[in-house]
């Protein structure tokens, strides 16, 4: 059973868990104080724009129309250029998905599909008051052979040695609860900048039950314990990309103050 501190901060998500583990101060800003982001990072806007364009194209909007519509919402020429660079990977991905669907008998496509479970891992509505863990799946395909492919779009750089299963285990747990007939889970990362999809070995329901579920619940408990001690800062490489850096105590501590230099007129 979840601890009281874990229940207090529910519903959890993959990003909420990672935030609690990485920086309790950021967790307090976002999820306890519920402060609006003082600064929106360009990377965040561009990432959301690419996700939105992919969503539109997967739902049937022509790629050119999807990209032009989303691109127009970006505020600067530089961000639009960065968006254009990433968007060049969309046509190859669409072609690959088309070929993929021809080879497999797809029963159902899932785009931006929301899933949620209660603390006992039974399914519930995404915004329900009893939701304990939830997530929005970027892309999924249910096949007629009782298997499912779960794909997460990533606009950032690939990190060598990162486990795909670790990144997608939450989606596998949610999908296992929602689609109990599924006998195999394929977990994939779509690296947009690299125009590639990296797949993990097929995961069986027994592995989800015996390993992924305990790991996920342990991570939630660890995140809840980390934030329970108060808004402690954990400075790191992520600080430069943090939307709350202007109000973060750690950022203020490491920020250099401008120094005025005066020339000495005396010889």
Secondary structure, DSSP 8 states (H G I E B T S, - for coil): ---HHHHHT-SB-HHHHHHHHH-HHHHIIIIIS----SS--HHHHHHHHHHHHHHHHHTT--HHHHHHHHHTTSSSHHHHHHHHHHHHHHHHHHHHHHHHHHHS-EEEEEEEEEEEE-TTS-B--TT-TT--EEEEEEEEEEETTSEEEEEEEE-S---TT--HHHHHHHHHHHHHHH-TT--EEEEEEEETTTTEEEE---B-HHHIIIIIHHHHHHHHHHHHHHHHT------SGGGGG-TTTTT-HHHHHH-------------
